[in-house]
Amino acid sequence: MKIFSTEHTFCHPWQTICTAALRKYPNPLTPNVSALDVTDREVKNGILCSKRILTTEWGFPLWAQRLVGLDGPCYVAEYSEVNPSDKTMTLNSRNLSFNKFVNIDEQLTYRQDPENPNETLMKQEFHISVKNVPFTGRMEGILEGACSSNADKGPKALEWVISNVVSEAESLQKNMQETMHETIARAEDFTKNIQEDLQKNVMPNVEAIKKNFQETIDNCVPKPDIKLNVHDTVTNIMPPRSRPL
C-alpha cells in the first residue's frame, strides 16, 4: 500500500474555494477527468451533501491495462460535504472500475485558515493498494506517480476556475451596465418621441376640439337680446292707487 499526502494554502476566502471546487471539472489543466455527473444532492442539518460520478483516464501503460483488464475510461464515485458553519469542505472518492485489483481512496479537505479568514488550507491524502495481480509494487508506484502529478495540478486547476468566475462576474456586470444604459436611452427616446407627437399631432387637435366645443355651447344657448325700460315697466305693473301723482 502507498500512502502520501499534500498540502497547499490558497490566498482566497473559503467560500471562493468551495465554489471553485464544485465547478472544477471539466478543466483544461486536469484533462484526466473528462466528465462529471451529479447523482444526488441534498441538505442535511445545514450541510450540503453531494454524490457525483467522475469519468477519468488513468494513463496506465499497456501491460498494466492488460493485467487489470482496463478497456476504456475509469469511473470514480465521490461524496462531498460542505459545512458552512465550520467553514469546511470534505471530498472522499474511490474508484469503481477494476476495484478487484486496484483501490485508490482520496480524501480532500478545504478549511478556512483559523489565523487568516482570507486564506484557505487544503489537505489531500491518497491510499493506494493493488492486489490479485503480478508486479504489485510496480503498479502501486505507477499509480502513486499519476496521483502525485494530478495532485500538483489541482491547485492550479482551482486558480483557473476562480479566474474564470471573476471574468464571468466582470463580464456579467459589464453586460448589465450596457443593457441598463441601452434601456435608459431607449426610454428617453421613447419619451421624447411621445412628447414630439403630442406637440405636433395631439395638442392642435385639442385646441380645435376646445374651440368647437365652445362654439357648440354658444350656438345651443343663445344670449338674450332684450332691452327693458325700468321706469315704464314699473309704471305699468303698479296699481293706479300706487302711482305717483
C-alpha positions in Angstrom: 0.0 0.0 0.0 1.1 3.5 -0.9 0.1 6.5 1.3 1.0 10.1 0.6 -0.4 13.5 1.2 0.0 17.1 0.0 -0.9 20.4 1.5 -1.5 23.9 0.0 -2.6 27.3 1.1 -4.9 29.4 -1.2 -4.9 33.1 -1.0 -8.7 33.1 -1.3 -11.6 33.0 1.2 -13.1 29.6 1.9 -16.4 30.4 0.1 -14.5 31.2 -3.1 -12.5 27.9 -2.9 -15.7 25.9 -2.3 -17.4 27.5 -5.3 -14.4 26.7 -7.4 -14.1 23.1 -6.2 -17.7 22.5 -7.1 -17.0 23.9 -10.6 -13.6 22.3 -11.0 -14.5 20.0 -13.9 -14.2 20.0 -16.8 -10.8 21.8 -16.7 -8.1 22.1 -19.3 -5.4 21.7 -16.6 -6.8 18.3 -15.4 -7.7 16.5 -18.7 -7.7 13.2 -16.9 -11.3 14.0 -15.7 -13.4 14.0 -18.9 -16.9 14.1 -17.5 -18.9 14.6 -14.2 -22.4 13.7 -13.2 -24.3 14.6 -10.0 -26.3 11.6 -8.9 -27.6 13.0 -5.6 -27.6 16.3 -3.7 -29.4 17.3 -0.5 -29.0 19.5 2.6 -28.8 17.6 5.9 -28.7 19.7 9.1 -27.4 22.7 7.2 -24.7 20.6 5.4 -24.7 20.3 1.6 -24.2 16.6 0.7 -23.4 15.6 -2.9 -22.7 12.4 -4.7 -21.0 12.5 -8.1 -19.6 10.1 -10.7 -16.4 11.1 -12.4 -15.2 9.7 -15.8 -11.4 9.6 -15.7 -8.4 8.5 -17.7 -5.6 7.0 -15.7 -2.9 6.7 -18.3 -1.9 3.1 -17.5 0.9 1.6 -19.6 -0.4 -1.1 -22.0 1.0 -4.0 -19.9 -0.8 -2.7 -16.8 -4.0 -2.3 -18.7 -3.9 -5.9 -19.7 -3.2 -7.0 -16.2 -6.4 -5.4 -14.7 -8.5 -5.7 -17.9 -8.7 -1.9 -18.5 -10.6 -1.1 -21.7 -12.0 2.4 -21.8 -12.5 5.1 -19.2 -12.4 4.6 -15.4 -15.3 5.7 -13.2 -14.9 7.2 -9.7 -17.5 7.7 -7.0 -17.2 10.9 -5.0 -19.0 12.0 -1.9 -18.7 15.6 -0.6 -19.9 17.6 2.4 -19.9 21.4 2.6 -20.4 22.7 6.2 -20.8 26.5 6.2 -20.9 26.7 10.0 -17.4 25.1 10.4 -16.1 26.5 7.1 -15.0 23.1 5.9 -15.5 21.1 2.8 -14.5 17.4 2.5 -14.4 15.2 -0.6 -14.0 11.4 -0.4 -13.6 9.4 -3.6 -12.9 5.8 -4.6 -12.6 4.1 -8.0 -15.5 2.0 -9.2 -13.6 0.5 -12.1 -11.4 -2.7 -11.7 -11.7 -2.4 -7.9 -11.0 -6.1 -7.6 -7.4 -5.3 -8.4 -6.8 -1.6 -7.5 -8.2 0.6 -4.8 -7.5 4.3 -4.7 -9.0 6.2 -1.8 -8.7 10.0 -1.8 -9.6 12.5 0.8 -9.6 16.2 0.1 -10.3 18.9 2.7 -10.7 22.6 2.4 -10.7 24.5 5.7 -10.7 28.2 6.5 -7.3 29.3 7.9 -8.1 30.0 11.6 -5.4 32.7 11.6 -6.5 34.4 8.3 -10.1 34.2 7.1 -9.0 35.4 3.7 -6.9 32.2 3.2 -7.9 28.5 2.8 -5.9 25.5 3.8 -6.1 22.4 1.6 -5.0 18.9 2.6 -5.1 15.9 0.2 -4.4 12.3 1.1 -4.2 9.1 -1.0 -4.3 5.5 -0.1 -3.3 3.2 -3.0 -3.4 -0.6 -2.9 -3.0 -3.2 -5.6 -3.9 -6.8 -5.2 -4.6 -10.1 -7.1 -2.1 -9.2 -10.0 1.6 -9.6 -10.6 4.0 -6.6 -10.2 2.0 -5.2 -7.3 4.8 -2.9 -6.2 5.4 -1.7 -9.7 1.8 -0.9 -10.3 1.4 0.9 -7.0 4.4 3.1 -7.9 2.8 3.9 -11.3 -0.4 4.9 -9.6 1.4 6.9 -7.0 3.2 8.9 -9.7 -0.1 9.5 -11.5 -1.9 10.6 -8.4 1.0 12.9 -7.4 1.0 14.5 -10.8 -2.7 15.1 -10.7 -2.4 16.5 -7.1 0.2 19.0 -8.2 -2.2 20.2 -11.0 -5.2 20.5 -8.5 -4.4 23.9 -7.0 -3.6 25.4 -10.5 -6.9 24.0 -11.8 -8.8 25.7 -8.9 -7.0 29.0 -9.7 -8.1 28.7 -13.3 -11.7 28.2 -12.2 -11.5 31.2 -9.9 -10.0 33.3 -12.7 -12.9 32.3 -14.9 -15.5 33.0 -12.3 -14.0 36.5 -11.8 -14.0 37.1 -15.5 -17.6 35.9 -15.8 -18.7 38.2 -13.0 -16.9 41.2 -14.6 -18.4 40.4 -18.0 -21.9 40.0 -16.4 -21.5 43.3 -14.7 -20.4 45.0 -17.9 -23.3 43.5 -19.8 -25.8 44.6 -17.2 -24.4 48.1 -17.2 -24.6 48.2 -21.0 -28.1 46.8 -21.0 -29.2 49.4 -18.4 -27.7 52.3 -20.4 -29.3 51.0 -23.6 -32.7 50.6 -21.8 -32.4 54.1 -20.4 -31.5 55.6 -23.8 -34.5 53.8 -25.4 -36.8 55.1 -22.7 -35.6 58.6 -23.2 -36.0 58.3 -27.0 -39.5 56.9 -26.5 -40.4 59.7 -24.1 -39.0 62.3 -26.5 -41.0 60.8 -29.4 -44.2 60.8 -27.4 -43.7 64.4 -26.4 -43.0 65.5 -30.0 -46.0 63.6 -31.2 -48.2 65.2 -28.6 -47.0 68.7 -29.6 -47.3 68.0 -33.3 -50.5 66.0 -33.6 -52.4 65.9 -30.4 -52.2 69.4 -29.0 -53.5 71.2 -32.2 -56.5 68.8 -32.2 -57.1 69.5 -28.6 -57.2 73.3 -29.2 -59.6 72.7 -32.2 -61.8 70.5 -30.1 -62.0 73.1 -27.3 -62.9 75.8 -29.8 -65.6 73.7 -31.5 -67.0 72.7 -28.1 -67.2 76.3 -27.1 -68.9 77.3 -30.4 -71.4 74.5 -29.9 -72.3 75.7 -26.4 -72.6 79.2 -27.7 -75.0 78.1 -30.5 -77.1 76.0 -28.2 -77.6 78.6 -25.6 -78.1 82.0 -27.4 -77.5 85.2 -25.5 -80.8 87.2 -24.8 -81.2 90.4 -26.7 -83.9 92.1 -24.7 -83.9 95.9 -23.7 -86.0 96.9 -20.8 -87.1 100.4 -19.7 -87.2 100.0 -16.0 -89.4 103.1 -15.3 -92.1 102.1 -17.9 -92.1 98.6 -16.6 -92.7 99.7 -13.0 -95.3 102.2 -14.0 -97.3 99.6 -16.0 -97.3 96.9 -13.3 -98.1 99.2 -10.3 -101.8 99.6 -9.5 -103.4 103.1 -10.1 -103.5 104.0 -6.4 -99.9 103.4 -6.0 -99.0 105.5 -8.9 -97.2 108.7 -8.1 -99.2 112.0 -8.5 
